């Protein structure tokens, strides 16, 4: 297993031009508390001022519950999470104008999740989003990522009207569509690249006078298709030497990749116990609710276990989280993997579920008495929990689409430990 390289914080000057617009910029790229210290020293601004500006101007507005975990990444408070950042400073106007992040695991950085690529509105159209994606992708591979992944979305009506899709921003850097998920009014894409493809695109940029070609060369497309087939196959195949393990606070990229892959025959509900249903809710759910629950030492608030392959990729997650209020003494449980993976590795998946229940049962910190609850709709999942002694409660829960119609209805099953 490769270990994280302790790379220094990089600072480079760049002149960026589009038409009659020009930016003299400083680009900072690095990880941990040293990142903010370096930026602070270079531009002579207090670190707290820098963090406040990033949170309030360069992150998507999702509320305080979202901002605090991201702030924690900058401060390096998570034991196993390796977050790297790229930040662009306009030297003429003395302001930060663009931002990007890469999430990896310190213990096993094989997947880099590129996220929070954001540019101030008045700087749109200058290629800064592409630049930030390039910088964050580079550092993912410098930190030993085998793949870099990212998610993007767009409104269906825009795409159907023939407008340029959001994913084209990333495709010129070598990112290929690994999965597509259509919802009520949006379409989500999970995109992937590896170091060889990314480096090929950088060479094409160099040959094209510093601009990425408008069309991806055919030899790169061939490599992309091989990568897509390889990854999809890995998450479906019969596996040996799978390891049961706990989730860590650094597993965001692995879990995001698993839950966003969305095969054509996917389960209708991914992880009800983690509130990950139809769309790409996983990142917010994990950083806001799940990770704090894992770190809580007062009780067994989250008892989730996963199956990892020999490299460390997470192929199955059995998510078990205590329900609020805690006085209900209830832990919701559900599992997710590719349906095809379940067919090929059913014994191993069942063992994971049993070990998760065993962990809850044997923990001194679990509620007493303890009620396990599963709510589902998928025909492949329900018999598994019934065979484990879960009984139908009569409770049904309706989930709605954005247009107000019922998307699906789950049935609750429970078991008292």
N, C-alpha and C positions, 0 to 999 in steps of 0.2 A: 504494500500500500504506500503510495507516494505521500510525502508530508509537505505541508505548506512551506513555501520559501519566504523568508523574512525579507521581502523586498523593501528597499528604501522608498520614501515618498518622492515621486518624480515631479519636477517642475520644468516646463518648457515654454518658450515664447513662440507665438504663432501670429502671422498676419492673415486675416480672413477677409476675402473680398467677394462681393456679389454685385455686379453693376457698379453704381456709384457709392455703394455702401462698403465701409471698411472697418474692421475691428482689429486693434492691436491687443492681443490676448495673452494671458498667462493660463496655462492648463496644468492643473494639479491632479495627480493620480496616485492613490495609495490606500492604506488600510489603518484602522485602529486610531487610538488617541494621538499617535504621531502625525496623522494626517491633518487634523485641525491645528495642532501646534505649528506645523510647517507652514500652513496657509496663513495663520495668524502672524507669524514672524515675517513672512515675505511681504504681506500687504499692510502690516502694522494696524491690524484690527484685533480687538479682543475676541477670544474664542467663543464666548457666549453670544456675542453680537453676530458672529458668522453663523453659528448654529440656529439662532433665532431667524435670521434671514432665509436660510435654507428651508427650515420648517414652514415658514409663513409665505414664501414666494416661489420656491422651487420644488415643492412636493405637491402632488395632487391633493386637493382639499377633501379629506375624509374624516376629519374630526380629531379631537384630542386623544381618543382611545387608539387611533392609528399613529399619531405623531410621536407619542411617547416611546413605543417600541423602536421606531426608526431612530429617534434620538439615542436610545440605548445602544444601537449599532454603532453610531458615531463615537460613543463613549467607551465602547468595547466591554460592556458589562456581561455579555453572554459568553459562557465558557467555551462552547464548541462552534460558535458562529463566526465565520470569517466574512465580513462585509468590506468590500473595496469600493472606493468612490472616485469619481472624476468630476471636477468642478472647473468651470471656465470663468475667468475674471476679465472684464473689459477695463483695460488700463486707462483709457481716455475718460470714461464716465465713472470710473471707480465703483463698479457694481458687479455682482455675480449675475450671470445671464443664462447659464446652462448647467445641467447636472445629470449624473447617471450613477447607477449602483450595480454591483455584482454581489450576489449572495452565494457562498460556498460553505462547506463544512471544513473545519480545521483538521478533523481526524481523517476525513476522506473527501478531498475537494474535486472529485471526478466530474461533477456537474456544476456548471456556473449558471446561475439564474440572473439574467440581465433585466433590470427593472428601473422604474422611476426616471426614465429618460424624459427630461422636461426642459423646455426653453421658454424664456419670457416671450409673451405674445409679440412685442414690438421687434423681436429679432427673428421671427419666423421667416422661412424662405432662404436662410443663409447657410443651410447645410449643417447647422450646429447639432441637430438631433442625430444625424449620421455620424458626426465627429464624436459625440459622447458615446454612441453605441460602439464605435470603433475602439475607443480608449478602454471602455469597460470590458469589451470582448478580449482585447489584448491582455489585460491583467488577469482575466479568468484563466487563460491558457498559460500565462507566466506562473500562476499558482497551481499548475498541474491539472487543469480541467481536461477531461477527455471530450466532453461536449459542452457547448454553450447553448442555452435555450432562452427563449423569451416568448411572451404572449402579447398579442395585440388584437384589437377588435374594431369593428366599424358598423355603421348603421346599414341594415339590409337595403333600405330604400335608396341609399347612395350607390351601393354596388349594383343594384338592379337597374339603376338609371345610367349606368355606364361610367360612373366616376372612378377615378383611380383609387384602388384599395389601399388601406393603411399599411398593409404588409409590404408594399413595394419599397418603402423606406429602408427596410431591413434586408430585402432580397439581394440588393446590389453588394452587400457585405458578405454574402454567401449563405445567409439564412434561408432555409427551405421550409415549406409548410409540412409539418409532421402530422398535424391533426387539425380538423375543422369541426366546429360545433355551432349549429344554427339554433338560435333561440327565437323568442317572439318577434323582436325587432332588431336584433343584432346578430352578427356572426363573429365568433372567436376563432383565432388561429394560434396554435402552438408552433413555434418555428425553432429550427435547430441548425447548428453548423459544427464542424470540427476544425482542428487547427490547420490541417492540410488545405481544406476548402477555403478557410478564412485567409490563409497566406496566399493562395492562388488569386483571390480577389484583390488583395493588396498589390500583388505584382501587376495585375491588369490595370489597376488604378495608376501605378507608376508609369506603365507604358502609354497611358492615355492622358499624359500631362497633368496628373494629380486629380483627375476626375474619374469616378467609377463609370464604366460603360453602361449605357442605357439597357442593353440586353446582356443577360448572362451567357457567357460562351458555352457551347455545347459540351465541352469536356468537363466543365464544372457542373453542369446539370447532370451528367452521367454519375459523377461522384456523389452528388446530392441524393440521387435516387437510390444508390447503393447504401448510403448512410441511413436513409429513411427505412428501407427494407430491413436492414440489420437491426435497428432499434426496435421497430415494431415486432420483429421476430423474437427478440430477447424478452419482451414482456408477454409473450404468448407461449413460449416453448416449454416442453417438459424439462425440469431442472433437477440437478443433483446438488448435494452439499449446501442446501439452503440453511441459513442460520437465523434462529429467533433472537431478536435483540430489542432493546428499549429504543424509543425515539429520543433524539437529543435536540437541543435548541439550535443546532446547526444543520438540521435535516430539511430545511425549507426547500432547497432546490430539488432534492430527491423526491420529496412528497409532491411538490408542485408538478414536476414532470409526470409522475405517475397519474395524478388525478386529472391532468389536462390532456392526456393522450387521446381519450375519447374514441375508441374503436367504433366501427359502424354498429356492432351488436352490443353496445355498452349497456350496463345496468341503467335502469331508469333513475335510480337514486344512487349516488356514489357513497357518501358517508353521512347518514342521517345523524349519527351521534356527534359528529363534528360540524353539523349544519352545512355540509357541502352537498348540494343537490344537483340541479341541472346545469348551472353555469360555472364560470371561473371564479368561485367565491373563495378558493382555498387559501390564497396568500393572506387575505384579510383575516380569515378565520384563524389561521395558524398564529400570526404575529400578535393578534389582539386577544384571542381567547385561549388557544391551546398551549402556547409556549409558557405563559404565566401559570397555567394550571400544572404543567410539568414541573415548574420550579417551586411550586408551593410545597413546603415541608410540614405544614400543619395537619394535612390529611392526604389520603390517596385521591387527589382531585382528578388526576388523569392516569390511567393504568394501561395506556396503549402499548402494544407490541407490534413488531414488524418482522417480515421475512426479507433477509438480504441474500443476494447471491455472493459468489466468491469474491467479486470485485468490491462489493459493498452497496450496489444499487438496491433500492427498496422496490420489491416486486409485489408485495402484499402488505396492507396495513389493517390491523384489527384495532379499531379506535374505540376506547372505553373512557367516557368522561362523566363525572358526577353532575347531576342536574341541579340547577338552582331552583328554589332555595335548598340548601344542603339538608334542611330538616326533613325533606322528602325521602332521604336515605335511598335515593335511586341513582343508578349508574346506567347511562345509555350506552349500548354497544352495537357496533356494525362493522363490516369489513369491506374492503375494496381491493380488487385486482381486475385484470382483464377477464371477462367471462370465459374466454378460451384458455387462459392460464388456470382458472378454476377447474375446467374439464381435464386438463393435462396434469394437474398437481393437487387433486382434491384431498388426498390424504394429508399432505403437508399444510394445506389451508385449514383443514379441520383441526389439526394439531395446534396450529397457531391460535385459533379461537379458544380451544380448550386450555391452552397455557395462559391466555389472557384472563379467562375466568378463574383459573387456579391462582393467578397472581392476586386478583381481587379477594378471593376467598381466604388466602393465607396471610394477607397483609394486616398488621395490627392497626393500620391507619384507615382501613376501609370502614364505611358506616355499618352500624349494627343495630337492628337487622339491615341487610342489604338486599335491595330489589334490583335485578337486572331487567332492562327494558330494551326491546328491539322494535322499531317501527319500520315497516317496509312494504314494498309492492312487488318486488322482483320474484318471479317464480323459482329462480335458482337459489335464492337466499332463504326464503321462508321455510322450506322443508329442513334446512340445516339447523335452524334455531328450534324448530318443533322437535327434531330428534334429540336436541340437547335439553329438552324438558320445558321449553318456553310455551306458555298457554296464552291463547287469545284472550284479551281483556275486555273486548267490546268497544274500546276507544278507537275512533277513527279521526284522522287529521287531514284536512283539506289544504292543498297548496295551490296558489293561484298564479296565472300568467299575468303579464303586465297589462293585458287588455281586460282583466277582471274575470276571465273565465277560469273554471277549475282546470288546472294542469294535470293533477293526479291526486289520489287519496291514499294515504297509508293506513295500514292496520297495525295496531300495537299488540305485542306479545311480551309477556313478562315471566320472570322466574325468581323465586325467593331463595337466596343462598342460606 
